Amino acid sequence: MKKPILFFFILTCTIVTAQNKRSNTTADKPAVETAKPANEARNNDWDTLDKAFIALIDALIKGDKAKFVQLSLKEVDCVDCIGPTEITKDGAFVPAEFFFAVIGQKFTDSPVYKAMASRGYSFSTVVLKGFKPKVLPADYPDNLKLYDVWVETYRPGEFSKNHKGTSHSFRFVKVRGKFKFYGLTSLP
């Protein structure tokens, strides 16, 4: 009972700081262009994305598979998932239920969760021109626009002396006006 209350308090505090942090990223796929929407639309997108992200994290914390699946695409990109996954030119897509089973186990004990709870997170977008994975609806545009929620999991030198640091991104796409969880990636 105390753990969820503490998490929501920490998450609420970090949201305030995260709203002011903006970072840009590049993807490992060709033809990448960083998107810069108008400030008003961007702020509205960030607020809506923040709500979707909090709901997704809440589903992971509570072990609510049905809610997690509702907030996700049917298949999500997860290079970090354990088990046999087929990596194609589109990515390493697994069923959302599989992702939930692998990543959702003891999520609150994970380095990603601990870093997010203590450091917060930031937002960025990236557009992959001419890239449309098969997991997206037929009416989705040919240019994939990813909305990233970045967590700096390890700072340089924090994990070990020569470690370059690691960041994880919870990636979302906007499908028919709603944010859907697209997948998880990490850098480097």
N, C-alpha and C positions, 0 to 999 in steps of 0.2 A: 504494500500500500504506500509506503513512504518513497519507494524507488520511483514510481511514475510521477509523483508530485514533484520530487526533486528534479527529475528529468525535464518536466514541463517548465519549471522555474528556470533551469539552466538554459533550455532551448529558447524560452521567451527572451531572456537576457541576451543570448547570442544573436537572436534575430535582429535586434536593434543595431548591434555592431555589424552584422553581416549585410544589412541593407546599404551600408555606406561603403562596403568593400566591393569593388568590381574588378574582375581580372579577365584577360583575354587568353584564349588558348588556341592551339592549332591541333588538328587531328592527324592521324597517321594515314589518312586516305588522300588521294590526289584531288587537285582543284579545290582548294579550301579558300574560303573568303569569310572574314569576320563580319558579322552583321551588325549594323548600327541603326536600330529603329529610332523613330522620333522619341523624344524624352517622355512625352505623356503616355504613348502606347507602351513604351519600354517599362515605365514605372508600374503600369497596370499589369503587364505581363509578369514583372518580378513579384508583385503582390500575389497574383494568382498562382505562380509557380511556387512561391514560398508555402502557400496553403497546401498545394498538392504534395510538396516534399514532406511537410510536417505530417500529413495524413499517411504517406507511405512509410515514414519512419515509425509512426505510431502503430501501424499495422505490423511492422517487423517486431517491435518491442512487445506488443500484446500477443503475438503469435496468431494474428487474425489473417489466415490464408485467404479467405473469401474477399476481404477488403483489399488485400494486397493485389490479388488477381484482378479485381475490379479497377484498380488504379493503374494497371500495367497493360502493355500490349500482350497478346496471347503468347508470343515468344519474345524474349528479351536477349540482348547482346550481353554476354558475360564470359570474357576470356578467362577471368579468375575463378570460374566455377570448377569444382572438382568433378572428375568423371569424364567419360568419353563424350567429347563434343566434336562436331565436325566444323572446322573453320573453312568458310567459303569466302568468296570475294565480298559478300555482304557483311560478314562478321562471324561471330561464334554464338549463334542463337540457340537458346534452350527454352523449353516451356517455362512460363512464369511460375508454375507450381514447382518445377525443379529448382529454379533460382531460389524460391522461398525456402525450400527444404534445405538447401546447401548454405545459403547466406544467412537465413533467418535463425538458424540454430545458434543459440547463445549470442545473438547479435549484440547485446549490451556488454558482452565481454570482449568484443572485437576492438582492435586498435582504431578502426575507422570510427566506431561509435564513441570511444573514449576521446579521440581527438576532436570530433564534432561537438561533443558536450563541453569540452574545455576551451576550444579555440573558435568554435563557430564555423561558418561556411560562407562562401561567396558565389556569385552568379556570373555566368558569361554565356554567350551564344556563338555558334559557328554554323556557317552554311557550307555544305558540301555540294558543289555544283555538279549536276549530271549524275547524282547518286541517289538512288531510291531502292532501298532493300525490299525484298518480296514480302516482308512482314507488315508493310504499311498498306493501307487501303488503296484501291485502284485510283480513287479520285485525289490522292495526295500528290502535290506538285513533284516535278522531277528533281528539284533541288532539296536535299534533306537539310532542314534547319533543326539543330540540336540545341537544347537549353540545358546547360550544365550547372550542377550544384557541386562546387568543389570543396573538398575537405582536405586540408594539409595534414595528412596522417602522421608523417615523420618529417621533421625539419632536417636540413643537412647536418650530419654529424650526430643526430639525436639517437638513432638506432644503433649505430656503431661509428667509430672514428672517421672512417672514409666513406660512409654511406652518403649518397647524394640527396637523400630525401625522397619522399613519396607523397603523391597526392592522389586521391580517389575522386572520381566524378560520378555522381548519380545523374544519368542523362535522361532527358524528357523530350518528347515531341508533342506538338500541338495537333491534335486530330479532331476535326469538326468542332473547334473552339475549346476543347478540353485538353489539359495536359495529361499525357500518358507516360508511364515509366518505360523508357526505351532500353536501358541497360546500365551496367556499371563498368567503368574502365579505370585504369590507373596509369600514372606517369611517375617516374620513367619505367 
